[in-house]
Amino acid sequence: MLDRLDDIVAHYEEIMGALGEPGVTDDQKRFKALMKEQAELEPIVNTYKAYKDAEQAEKDSLEILDTESDEELREMAKEELSEAKKNQEKLSEEIKILLLPKDPNDDKNIVVEIRAGAGGDEAALFAADLYRMYCSYAVRNNWKTELVSFNENGIGGFKEITFMVNGQGAYSKFKYESGVHRVQRVPETESGGRIHTSTATVAVMPEAEEVDVEINPNDIHWDVFRASGNGGQCVNTTDSAVRLTHYPSGIVISCQDEKSQLKNKDKALKVLRARLYEMELQKKHDAEDDLRRSQIGTGDRSEKIRTYNFPQSRITDHRIKLTLYRLDSVLNGDLDELINALITADQAAKLSKMNEQ
């Protein structure tokens, strides 16, 4: 591992040298690539340097203990030796995590689909709760959300809703949300006060670039129609809404959020690319089934991942057996504790797998 780290430091210094060259910004493509690589390597380099400092502190303390007879100095050296060993152990674990293979999709924007499951209107209302929760979480992280399409149930819920989240690292956090979310609460329409259980399904897909997925325009059929629902006069009086049908996959996507037909077509294509890309990722994951089982959750939309219990203000993530009693703050977008715990568990699983090899 140390040889690899020395190579990383050497490469980092080469990058810093290149960034210091006159006229480096003239080639913006190269400049951005250098800046991106520098940002990715900097945490590893800084942690490794801290590790080397702790290693040197250990050597210095041992030298004092070997050569010094003054008891006061020896006691100080013993304390510094103990501290240096603790730091090395801590920093070594941090380095291992930093060296874990990075998901190439982590920095990508995402497409999120939420669909009401079992529970009728109550499931649709829960889908709307999840949509608001994710929008609030996006705001907390300075990410931008864009509505793509929705199908309302008439009482404030969504039978299904698709939206995009644009921002650095969106997929790295949201990817743990794919699966079945279950709610337990007394519906407003329930006169007997009985608790009902309903579900909604969340699918999180990294946005795919044109280079990631090749789509033949001849494989697509477009329909245009007049948008319905909320959206203002212009939206509802022009044929701005679009429906995309992709023949090879059978995927059908409707988009009516924008006033411009061209913008709606662009969003529909983004969703199509994301879905096709997800299908390719799933094939790859299936081929690496053993590794996938070692990670936190399969990302499969049929996997029950979380329960939201309103009477007890309890939220439980079943993958890591984590229970919190602050449902209101979570539904208001405070997902950090949950998602950070999932990231930590995922890293631990990957480290364990790596150590077995």
C-alpha contacts under 8 A as a table, 3 or more apart, distances in Angstrom:
res1	aa1	res2	aa2	distance
1	M	4	R	5.19
1	M	5	L	6.29
2	L	5	L	4.95
2	L	6	D	6.20
3	D	6	D	5.15
3	D	7	D	6.38
4	R	7	D	5.11
4	R	8	I	6.29
5	L	8	I	4.93
5	L	9	V	6.21
5	L	45	V	7.80
5	L	48	Y	7.31
6	D	9	V	5.13
6	D	10	A	6.22
7	D	10	A	5.08
7	D	11	H	6.16
8	I	11	H	5.08
8	I	12	Y	6.02
8	I	41	L	7.52
8	I	45	V	7.33
9	V	12	Y	4.96
9	V	13	E	6.21
9	V	45	V	5.87
10	A	13	E	5.20
10	A	14	E	6.38
11	H	14	E	4.98
11	H	15	I	6.32
12	Y	15	I	5.07
12	Y	16	M	6.25
12	Y	38	Q	6.61
12	Y	41	L	6.67
12	Y	42	E	7.57
12	Y	45	V	7.65
13	E	16	M	5.01
13	E	17	G	6.10
14	E	17	G	5.04
14	E	18	A	6.22
15	I	18	A	5.01
15	I	19	L	6.17
15	I	34	L	6.44
15	I	37	E	7.99
15	I	38	Q	6.65
16	M	19	L	5.04
16	M	20	G	6.30
16	M	38	Q	7.40
17	G	20	G	5.14
17	G	21	E	6.62
18	A	21	E	5.31
18	A	24	V	7.30
18	A	34	L	8.00
19	L	24	V	6.18
19	L	31	F	7.42
19	L	34	L	7.15
19	L	35	M	7.86
20	G	24	V	7.31
21	E	24	V	5.66
23	G	26	D	5.37
23	G	27	D	8.00
24	V	27	D	6.44
24	V	28	Q	8.00
24	V	31	F	6.27
25	T	28	Q	5.51
25	T	31	F	5.66
26	D	31	F	7.93
27	D	30	R	5.53
27	D	31	F	6.10
28	Q	31	F	4.88
28	Q	32	K	5.97
29	K	32	K	5.36
29	K	33	A	6.29
30	R	33	A	5.09
30	R	34	L	6.16
31	F	34	L	5.15
31	F	35	M	6.17
32	K	35	M	5.06
32	K	36	K	6.07
33	A	36	K	5.14
33	A	37	E	6.22
34	L	37	E	5.21
34	L	38	Q	6.01
35	M	38	Q	5.02
35	M	39	A	6.13
36	K	39	A	5.21
36	K	40	E	6.32
37	E	40	E	5.08
37	E	41	L	6.17
38	Q	41	L	5.28
38	Q	42	E	5.88
39	A	42	E	5.41
39	A	43	P	7.61
40	E	43	P	6.89
40	E	44	I	7.90
41	L	44	I	5.40
41	L	45	V	6.20
42	E	45	V	5.10
42	E	46	N	6.03
43	P	46	N	5.25
43	P	47	T	6.07
43	P	98	L	7.66
44	I	47	T	5.26
44	I	48	Y	6.05
44	I	95	I	6.46
44	I	98	L	6.14
44	I	99	L	7.56
45	V	48	Y	5.12
45	V	49	K	6.13
46	N	49	K	5.12
46	N	50	A	6.26
47	T	50	A	5.04
47	T	51	Y	6.19
47	T	91	L	6.61
47	T	94	E	7.52
47	T	95	I	6.64
48	Y	51	Y	4.87
48	Y	52	K	6.20
48	Y	91	L	7.61
48	Y	95	I	6.95
49	K	52	K	5.02
49	K	53	D	6.20
50	A	53	D	5.02
50	A	54	A	6.27
50	A	91	L	7.50
51	Y	54	A	5.10
51	Y	55	E	6.16
51	Y	87	N	7.31
51	Y	88	Q	5.61
51	Y	91	L	5.83
51	Y	92	S	7.12
52	K	55	E	4.87
52	K	56	Q	6.15
53	D	56	Q	5.07
53	D	57	A	6.15
54	A	57	A	4.94
54	A	58	E	6.29
54	A	84	A	5.00
54	A	85	K	7.31
54	A	87	N	6.30
54	A	88	Q	5.89
55	E	58	E	5.18
55	E	59	K	6.50
55	E	84	A	6.82
55	E	85	K	7.78
55	E	88	Q	6.75
56	Q	59	K	5.06
56	Q	60	D	6.18
57	A	60	D	5.09
57	A	61	S	6.15
57	A	80	E	7.37
57	A	81	L	7.11
57	A	84	A	6.03
58	E	61	S	5.17
58	E	62	L	6.20
58	E	80	E	7.40
58	E	81	L	5.18
58	E	84	A	5.47
58	E	85	K	6.85
59	K	62	L	5.15
59	K	63	E	6.17
60	D	63	E	5.11
60	D	64	I	6.35
61	S	64	I	5.16
61	S	65	L	6.33
61	S	77	A	4.91
61	S	78	K	6.91
61	S	80	E	6.48
61	S	81	L	5.47
62	L	65	L	5.05
62	L	66	D	6.20
62	L	77	A	7.47
62	L	81	L	7.16
63	E	66	D	5.06
63	E	67	T	6.19
64	I	67	T	5.27
64	I	68	E	5.26
64	I	73	L	7.86
64	I	74	R	6.89
64	I	77	A	6.58
65	L	68	E	5.65
65	L	69	S	7.81
65	L	74	R	5.76
65	L	77	A	6.69
65	L	78	K	7.67
68	E	73	L	7.34
68	E	74	R	6.74
69	S	73	L	7.95
69	S	74	R	7.14
70	D	73	L	5.47
70	D	74	R	6.19
71	E	74	R	4.92
71	E	75	E	6.12
72	E	75	E	5.22
72	E	76	M	6.40
73	L	76	M	5.08
73	L	77	A	6.12
74	R	77	A	4.96
74	R	78	K	6.15
75	E	78	K	5.07
75	E	79	E	6.37
76	M	79	E	5.20
76	M	80	E	6.23
77	A	80	E	5.02
77	A	81	L	5.93
78	K	81	L	4.99
78	K	82	S	6.21
79	E	82	S	5.20
79	E	83	E	6.23
80	E	83	E	5.03
80	E	84	A	5.99
81	L	84	A	5.08
81	L	85	K	6.25
82	S	85	K	5.28
82	S	86	K	6.33
83	E	86	K	5.15
83	E	87	N	6.16
84	A	87	N	5.10
84	A	88	Q	6.15
85	K	88	Q	5.10
85	K	89	E	6.27
86	K	89	E	5.21
86	K	90	K	6.22
87	N	90	K	5.11
87	N	91	L	5.90
88	Q	91	L	5.14
88	Q	92	S	5.81
89	E	92	S	5.16
89	E	93	E	6.50
90	K	93	E	5.41
90	K	94	E	6.44
91	L	94	E	4.91
91	L	95	I	6.09
92	S	95	I	5.12
92	S	96	K	6.33
93	E	96	K	5.12
93	E	97	I	6.42
94	E	97	I	5.22
94	E	98	L	6.23
95	I	98	L	4.96
95	I	99	L	6.09
96	K	99	L	5.13
96	K	100	L	6.42
96	K	351	L	7.52
97	I	100	L	5.27
97	I	347	Q	6.67
97	I	351	L	7.28
100	L	347	Q	7.99
100	L	350	K	7.70
100	L	351	L	7.66
102	K	106	D	7.61
103	D	106	D	5.46
103	D	172	S	7.99
104	P	107	D	7.43
105	N	108	K	5.39
105	N	171	Y	6.70
105	N	172	S	7.49
105	N	206	P	6.34
106	D	169	G	5.57
106	D	170	A	7.04
106	D	171	Y	4.97
106	D	172	S	4.25
106	D	173	K	7.99
107	D	167	G	7.88
107	D	168	Q	5.29
107	D	169	G	4.07
107	D	170	A	6.38
107	D	171	Y	6.25
107	D	172	S	6.56
108	K	166	N	7.86
108	K	167	G	7.43
108	K	168	Q	6.67
108	K	169	G	6.27
108	K	170	A	6.35
108	K	171	Y	5.77
108	K	206	P	5.93
108	K	207	E	6.22
109	N	164	M	7.37
109	N	165	V	5.80
109	N	166	N	4.62
109	N	167	G	5.82
109	N	168	Q	7.13
109	N	169	G	7.45
109	N	170	A	5.69
109	N	171	Y	6.26
109	N	206	P	6.01
109	N	207	E	5.33
110	I	164	M	5.60
110	I	165	V	5.29
110	I	166	N	6.60
110	I	170	A	6.59
110	I	171	Y	5.92
110	I	204	V	6.68
110	I	205	M	5.50
110	I	206	P	4.43
110	I	207	E	4.86
111	V	162	T	7.15
111	V	163	F	5.90
111	V	164	M	4.46
111	V	165	V	6.50
111	V	204	V	5.95
111	V	205	M	5.18
111	V	206	P	6.28
111	V	207	E	6.14
111	V	271	V	6.58
111	V	274	A	6.85
112	V	162	T	5.67
112	V	163	F	5.44
112	V	164	M	6.03
112	V	165	V	7.67
112	V	202	V	7.05
112	V	203	A	5.70
112	V	204	V	4.65
112	V	205	M	6.35
113	E	160	E	7.24
113	E	161	I	5.86
113	E	162	T	4.45
113	E	163	F	6.68
113	E	201	T	7.97
113	E	202	V	5.72
113	E	203	A	5.15
113	E	204	V	6.63
114	I	127	A	6.27
114	I	130	L	7.91
114	I	131	Y	7.41
114	I	160	E	5.54
114	I	161	I	5.36
114	I	162	T	6.43
114	I	200	A	6.77
114	I	201	T	5.59
114	I	202	V	4.61
114	I	203	A	6.57
115	R	124	A	7.67
115	R	127	A	6.49
115	R	158	F	7.48
115	R	159	K	5.81
115	R	160	E	4.21
115	R	161	I	6.57
115	R	200	A	5.54
115	R	201	T	5.14
115	R	202	V	6.64
116	A	119	G	7.89
116	A	120	G	7.60
116	A	123	A	5.04
116	A	124	A	4.90
116	A	126	F	7.52
116	A	127	A	5.68
116	A	158	F	6.91
116	A	159	K	5.06
116	A	160	E	6.08
116	A	199	T	6.53
116	A	200	A	4.44
116	A	201	T	6.41
117	G	120	G	7.41
117	G	123	A	5.94
117	G	124	A	7.73
117	G	198	S	7.01
117	G	199	T	4.90
117	G	200	A	4.67
117	G	201	T	6.41
118	A	123	A	6.31
118	A	198	S	5.37
118	A	199	T	5.34
118	A	200	A	7.37
119	G	122	E	5.58
119	G	123	A	4.82
119	G	124	A	7.92
119	G	197	T	6.99
119	G	198	S	4.55
119	G	199	T	6.61
120	G	123	A	5.38
120	G	124	A	6.56
120	G	198	S	7.94
121	D	124	A	4.99
121	D	125	L	6.24
121	D	153	N	7.00
121	D	155	I	7.99
121	D	157	G	7.05
122	E	125	L	5.06
122	E	126	F	6.23
122	E	157	G	7.92
122	E	187	P	6.56
122	E	198	S	6.64
123	A	126	F	4.99
123	A	127	A	6.19
123	A	157	G	7.97
123	A	159	K	7.93
123	A	198	S	5.20
123	A	199	T	5.61
123	A	200	A	6.13
124	A	127	A	4.97
124	A	128	A	6.43
124	A	153	N	6.95
124	A	157	G	4.52
124	A	158	F	4.67
124	A	159	K	5.10
124	A	160	E	7.63
124	A	200	A	7.64
125	L	128	A	5.08
125	L	129	D	6.38
125	L	155	I	7.94
125	L	156	G	6.47
125	L	157	G	3.99
125	L	158	F	6.42
126	F	129	D	4.85
126	F	130	L	6.28
126	F	157	G	7.18
126	F	183	V	7.20
126	F	198	S	7.84
126	F	199	T	7.56
126	F	200	A	6.92
127	A	130	L	5.13
127	A	131	Y	6.25
127	A	157	G	6.69
127	A	158	F	5.93
127	A	159	K	7.41
127	A	160	E	7.44
127	A	200	A	5.78
128	A	131	Y	5.00
128	A	132	R	6.28
128	A	156	G	7.38
128	A	157	G	5.22
128	A	158	F	5.66
129	D	132	R	5.25
129	D	133	M	6.13
129	D	331	L	7.18
130	L	133	M	4.92
130	L	134	Y	6.18
130	L	331	L	7.30
131	Y	134	Y	5.30
131	Y	135	C	6.23
131	Y	161	I	7.94
132	R	135	C	5.06
132	R	136	S	6.15
132	R	331	L	7.70
132	R	332	N	7.62
132	R	333	G	7.93
133	M	136	S	5.23
133	M	137	Y	6.19
133	M	330	V	7.36
133	M	331	L	4.93
133	M	332	N	5.43
133	M	333	G	4.78
134	Y	137	Y	4.91
134	Y	138	A	6.07
134	Y	333	G	6.21
135	C	138	A	5.04
135	C	139	V	6.33
135	C	145	T	6.65
135	C	333	G	7.37
136	S	139	V	5.09
136	S	140	R	6.36
136	S	332	N	6.16
136	S	333	G	4.62
137	Y	140	R	5.14
137	Y	141	N	6.53
137	Y	332	N	7.55
137	Y	333	G	4.12
137	Y	334	D	6.36
137	Y	335	L	6.74
138	A	141	N	5.17
138	A	142	N	6.21
138	A	143	W	4.92
138	A	144	K	6.62
138	A	145	T	7.11
138	A	165	V	7.22
138	A	333	G	7.81
139	V	142	N	4.98
139	V	143	W	5.72
139	V	144	K	6.98
140	R	143	W	7.65
140	R	333	G	7.47
142	N	167	G	7.40
143	W	165	V	6.46
143	W	166	N	5.65
143	W	167	G	4.74
143	W	168	Q	7.65
143	W	170	A	7.52
144	K	165	V	5.63
144	K	166	N	5.13
144	K	167	G	6.53
145	T	163	F	6.83
145	T	164	M	5.48
145	T	165	V	4.50
145	T	166	N	6.28
146	E	163	F	5.50
146	E	164	M	5.02
146	E	165	V	6.51
147	L	162	T	6.48
147	L	163	F	4.31
147	L	164	M	6.39
147	L	257	D	6.46
148	V	161	I	7.75
148	V	162	T	5.37
148	V	163	F	4.88
148	V	164	M	7.01
148	V	255	C	5.65
148	V	256	Q	7.10
148	V	257	D	5.86
148	V	264	N	7.84
148	V	267	K	6.56
148	V	268	A	7.56
149	S	161	I	5.78
149	S	162	T	5.24
149	S	163	F	6.93
149	S	254	S	6.42
149	S	255	C	4.95
149	S	256	Q	6.13
149	S	257	D	6.21
150	F	158	F	6.77
150	F	159	K	7.67
150	F	160	E	5.67
150	F	161	I	4.12
150	F	162	T	6.21
151	N	158	F	5.62
151	N	159	K	5.46
151	N	160	E	5.39
151	N	161	I	6.34
152	E	155	I	7.77
152	E	156	G	6.91
152	E	157	G	5.76
152	E	158	F	4.40
152	E	159	K	5.79
152	E	160	E	7.36
153	N	156	G	6.71
153	N	157	G	5.49
153	N	158	F	5.72
153	N	159	K	6.11
154	G	157	G	6.92
158	F	161	I	6.26
165	V	170	A	6.83
166	N	170	A	6.86
167	G	170	A	5.60
169	G	172	S	5.20
169	G	173	K	6.87
170	A	173	K	5.72
170	A	174	F	6.08
171	Y	174	F	5.05
171	Y	175	K	5.37
171	Y	204	V	7.85
171	Y	205	M	7.72
171	Y	206	P	6.17
172	S	175	K	6.00
173	K	176	Y	6.51
173	K	339	I	6.60
174	F	177	E	5.51
174	F	178	S	7.88
174	F	204	V	6.78
175	K	178	S	6.22
175	K	204	V	5.85
175	K	205	M	7.54
175	K	299	G	7.41
176	Y	297	G	7.52
176	Y	299	G	7.02
176	Y	339	I	7.20
176	Y	342	L	7.26
177	E	202	V	6.69
177	E	203	A	7.42
177	E	204	V	6.90
177	E	299	G	7.84
177	E	305	I	7.97
178	S	201	T	7.60
178	S	202	V	5.00
178	S	203	A	4.68
178	S	204	V	5.51
178	S	299	G	5.21
178	S	300	D	6.51
178	S	301	R	5.69
179	G	201	T	5.76
179	G	202	V	5.34
179	G	203	A	6.50
179	G	299	G	6.27
179	G	300	D	5.67
179	G	301	R	3.82
179	G	302	S	5.70
179	G	303	E	5.04
179	G	304	K	5.87
179	G	305	I	5.91
180	V	199	T	6.65
180	V	200	A	5.88
180	V	201	T	4.56
180	V	202	V	6.35
180	V	301	R	5.98
180	V	302	S	5.93
180	V	303	E	5.62
180	V	304	K	4.40
180	V	305	I	5.79
180	V	306	R	7.10
181	H	199	T	5.63
181	H	200	A	5.36
181	H	201	T	6.12
181	H	202	V	7.38
181	H	304	K	6.22
181	H	305	I	6.10
181	H	306	R	5.10
181	H	307	T	6.04
181	H	308	Y	7.71
182	R	197	T	6.92
182	R	198	S	5.81
182	R	199	T	4.40
182	R	200	A	6.55
182	R	304	K	7.47
182	R	306	R	6.16
182	R	307	T	4.64
182	R	308	Y	6.13
183	V	197	T	5.62
183	V	198	S	5.35
183	V	199	T	6.08
183	V	307	T	5.69
183	V	308	Y	4.66
183	V	309	N	5.96
183	V	310	F	7.65
184	Q	195	I	6.27
184	Q	196	H	5.64
184	Q	197	T	4.59
184	Q	198	S	6.68
184	Q	307	T	7.44
184	Q	308	Y	6.13
184	Q	309	N	4.74
184	Q	310	F	6.16
184	Q	311	P	7.81
185	R	195	I	4.91
185	R	196	H	5.56
185	R	197	T	6.78
185	R	309	N	6.32
185	R	310	F	5.19
185	R	311	P	6.32
186	V	190	E	6.50
186	V	193	G	5.91
186	V	194	R	5.69
186	V	195	I	4.42
186	V	196	H	5.85
187	P	190	E	5.22
187	P	193	G	7.96
187	P	195	I	7.38
187	P	196	H	6.97
188	E	191	S	7.76
190	E	193	G	5.81
190	E	194	R	6.74
191	S	194	R	7.93
201	T	301	R	6.25
201	T	302	S	7.62
202	V	301	R	6.40
203	A	301	R	6.03
205	M	274	A	5.88
205	M	275	R	6.89
205	M	278	E	6.09
206	P	274	A	6.07
206	P	277	Y	7.84
206	P	278	E	7.43
207	E	270	K	6.89
207	E	271	V	7.59
207	E	273	R	7.23
207	E	274	A	5.01
208	A	211	V	7.91
208	A	212	D	5.73
208	A	213	V	6.73
208	A	270	K	7.17
208	A	273	R	5.57
208	A	274	A	5.15
208	A	277	Y	6.33
209	E	212	D	5.16
209	E	213	V	6.72
209	E	273	R	7.43
210	E	213	V	5.43
210	E	214	E	6.20
210	E	273	R	7.66
211	V	214	E	6.64
212	D	277	Y	7.22
213	V	273	R	6.18
213	V	276	L	7.18
213	V	277	Y	6.35
215	I	219	D	7.50
215	I	273	R	7.89
216	N	219	D	5.43
216	N	220	I	7.41
217	P	220	I	5.50
218	N	221	H	7.69
219	D	246	H	5.82
219	D	247	Y	5.55
219	D	248	P	6.77
220	I	244	L	6.70
220	I	245	T	5.61
220	I	246	H	4.71
220	I	247	Y	6.32
221	H	244	L	5.89
221	H	245	T	5.12
221	H	246	H	6.63
221	H	247	Y	7.73
222	W	242	V	6.80
222	W	243	R	5.75
222	W	244	L	4.92
222	W	245	T	6.51
223	D	242	V	5.62
223	D	243	R	5.00
223	D	244	L	6.62
224	V	239	D	6.00
224	V	240	S	6.70
224	V	241	A	5.63
224	V	242	V	4.45
224	V	243	R	6.29
225	F	238	T	7.93
225	F	239	D	4.70
225	F	240	S	6.48
225	F	241	A	5.23
225	F	242	V	6.24
226	R	235	V	7.63
226	R	236	N	6.12
226	R	237	T	6.56
226	R	238	T	5.63
226	R	239	D	4.22
226	R	240	S	6.06
226	R	241	A	5.69
227	A	235	V	5.99
227	A	236	N	5.09
227	A	237	T	7.57
227	A	238	T	7.38
227	A	239	D	6.82
227	A	240	S	6.51
227	A	241	A	5.13
227	A	256	Q	5.70
228	S	231	G	7.84
228	S	235	V	7.87
228	S	236	N	5.86
228	S	256	Q	7.99
229	G	236	N	7.65
231	G	234	C	7.74
231	G	235	V	5.62
231	G	236	N	6.84
231	G	257	D	7.27
232	G	235	V	5.65
232	G	236	N	6.47
233	Q	236	N	5.29
233	Q	237	T	6.13
234	C	237	T	5.44
234	C	238	T	6.37
234	C	259	K	6.61
235	V	238	T	6.00
235	V	240	S	6.69
235	V	256	Q	7.96
235	V	257	D	7.99
235	V	258	E	7.32
235	V	259	K	5.08
239	D	261	Q	7.36
240	S	256	Q	6.70
240	S	258	E	7.44
240	S	259	K	5.96
240	S	260	S	5.67
240	S	261	Q	4.24
240	S	264	N	7.36
241	A	254	S	7.42
241	A	255	C	5.80
241	A	256	Q	4.20
241	A	257	D	7.58
241	A	258	E	7.79
241	A	261	Q	6.14
241	A	264	N	6.62
242	V	254	S	5.70
242	V	255	C	5.47
242	V	256	Q	6.41
242	V	261	Q	6.87
242	V	264	N	6.44
242	V	265	K	6.43
242	V	268	A	7.96
243	R	252	V	6.99
243	R	253	I	5.61
243	R	254	S	4.27
243	R	255	C	6.48
243	R	268	A	7.88
244	L	252	V	5.55
244	L	253	I	5.07
244	L	254	S	6.26
244	L	265	K	7.95
244	L	268	A	6.80
245	T	250	G	6.82
245	T	251	I	5.95
245	T	252	V	4.54
245	T	253	I	6.62
246	H	249	S	5.95
246	H	250	G	5.50
246	H	251	I	5.30
246	H	252	V	6.41
247	Y	250	G	5.09
247	Y	251	I	7.26
251	I	272	L	7.53
253	I	268	A	6.18
253	I	271	V	7.65
253	I	272	L	7.35
254	S	268	A	6.81
255	C	258	E	7.88
255	C	264	N	5.52
255	C	265	K	7.37
255	C	267	K	7.17
255	C	268	A	6.05
256	Q	259	K	7.59
256	Q	264	N	6.17
257	D	264	N	6.97
258	E	261	Q	7.18
258	E	263	K	6.27
258	E	264	N	5.70
259	K	263	K	7.76
259	K	264	N	7.85
260	S	263	K	5.24
260	S	264	N	6.35
261	Q	264	N	5.08
261	Q	265	K	6.17
262	L	265	K	5.03
262	L	266	D	6.20
263	K	266	D	5.00
263	K	267	K	6.28
264	N	267	K	5.16
264	N	268	A	6.15
265	K	268	A	5.07
265	K	269	L	6.20
266	D	269	L	5.21
266	D	270	K	6.33
267	K	270	K	5.03
267	K	271	V	6.34
268	A	271	V	5.18
268	A	272	L	6.21
269	L	272	L	4.96
269	L	273	R	6.10
270	K	273	R	5.17
270	K	274	A	6.16
271	V	274	A	5.02
271	V	275	R	6.17
272	L	275	R	5.17
272	L	276	L	6.17
273	R	276	L	5.20
273	R	277	Y	5.93
274	A	277	Y	5.04
274	A	278	E	6.06
275	R	278	E	5.04
275	R	279	M	6.29
276	L	279	M	5.06
276	L	280	E	6.45
277	Y	280	E	5.11
277	Y	281	L	6.23
278	E	281	L	4.92
278	E	282	Q	6.07
279	M	282	Q	5.08
279	M	283	K	6.42
280	E	283	K	5.18
280	E	284	K	6.39
281	L	284	K	5.02
281	L	285	H	6.08
282	Q	285	H	4.93
282	Q	286	D	6.04
283	K	286	D	5.13
283	K	287	A	6.35
284	K	287	A	5.10
284	K	288	E	6.43
285	H	288	E	4.94
285	H	289	D	5.97
285	H	292	R	6.48
286	D	289	D	4.89
286	D	292	R	7.89
288	E	291	L	5.61
288	E	292	R	6.24
289	D	292	R	4.99
289	D	293	R	6.19
290	D	293	R	5.37
290	D	294	S	6.79
291	L	294	S	5.29
291	L	295	Q	6.89
291	L	353	K	7.82
292	R	295	Q	5.34
292	R	298	T	6.52
293	R	296	I	7.68
293	R	297	G	7.56
293	R	298	T	6.91
294	S	349	A	5.84
294	S	350	K	6.81
294	S	353	K	7.03
295	Q	298	T	7.26
295	Q	346	D	5.49
295	Q	349	A	5.81
295	Q	350	K	6.56
296	I	319	R	6.59
296	I	320	I	7.76
296	I	342	L	7.04
296	I	345	A	6.83
296	I	346	D	5.13
296	I	349	A	7.49
297	G	300	D	7.68
297	G	303	E	7.83
297	G	305	I	7.77
297	G	319	R	6.42
298	T	303	E	7.53
299	G	303	E	7.54
300	D	303	E	5.60
301	R	304	K	8.00
304	K	318	H	7.58
305	I	317	D	5.89
305	I	318	H	5.40
305	I	319	R	6.13
306	R	315	I	7.19
306	R	316	T	5.57
306	R	317	D	4.44
306	R	318	H	5.68
306	R	319	R	7.95
307	T	315	I	5.67
307	T	316	T	5.25
307	T	317	D	6.65
307	T	318	H	7.74
308	Y	313	S	7.71
308	Y	314	R	6.11
308	Y	315	I	4.62
308	Y	316	T	6.73
308	Y	327	L	7.18
309	N	312	Q	5.85
309	N	313	S	5.82
309	N	314	R	4.99
309	N	315	I	6.03
309	N	327	L	7.80
310	F	313	S	4.75
310	F	314	R	6.51
310	F	327	L	7.23
311	P	314	R	7.78
312	Q	325	Y	7.41
313	S	325	Y	5.44
313	S	326	R	5.77
313	S	327	L	4.85
313	S	328	D	7.14
314	R	323	T	6.86
314	R	324	L	5.75
314	R	325	Y	4.46
314	R	326	R	6.30
314	R	327	L	5.57
315	I	323	T	5.66
315	I	324	L	5.36
315	I	325	Y	6.39
315	I	326	R	7.34
315	I	327	L	5.89
316	T	321	K	6.87
316	T	322	L	5.62
316	T	323	T	4.29
316	T	324	L	6.48
317	D	320	I	6.11
317	D	321	K	5.72
317	D	322	L	5.24
317	D	323	T	6.46
317	D	338	L	7.82
318	H	321	K	4.88
318	H	322	L	6.88
319	R	322	L	7.92
320	I	342	L	7.05
320	I	345	A	7.26
322	L	338	L	7.88
324	L	327	L	7.38
326	R	329	S	5.79
326	R	330	V	6.63
327	L	330	V	5.16
327	L	331	L	6.16
328	D	331	L	5.23
328	D	332	N	6.24
329	S	332	N	4.92
329	S	333	G	6.64
329	S	334	D	5.54
330	V	333	G	5.25
330	V	334	D	4.56
330	V	335	L	5.49
331	L	334	D	7.03
334	D	337	E	7.65
335	L	338	L	5.46
335	L	339	I	6.09
336	D	339	I	5.23
336	D	340	N	5.71
337	E	340	N	5.32
337	E	341	A	6.09
338	L	341	A	5.29
338	L	342	L	6.36
339	I	342	L	4.98
339	I	343	I	6.17
340	N	343	I	5.02
340	N	344	T	6.16
341	A	344	T	5.11
341	A	345	A	6.16
342	L	345	A	5.11
342	L	346	D	6.01
343	I	346	D	5.04
343	I	347	Q	6.14
344	T	347	Q	5.15
344	T	348	A	6.17
345	A	348	A	5.03
345	A	349	A	6.18
346	D	349	A	5.14
346	D	350	K	6.26
347	Q	350	K	5.09
347	Q	351	L	6.06
348	A	351	L	5.05
348	A	352	S	6.09
349	A	352	S	5.13
349	A	353	K	6.20
350	K	353	K	5.03
350	K	354	M	6.09
351	L	354	M	4.97
351	L	355	N	6.11
352	S	355	N	5.16
352	S	356	E	6.38
353	K	356	E	5.24
353	K	357	Q	6.72
354	M	357	Q	5.38
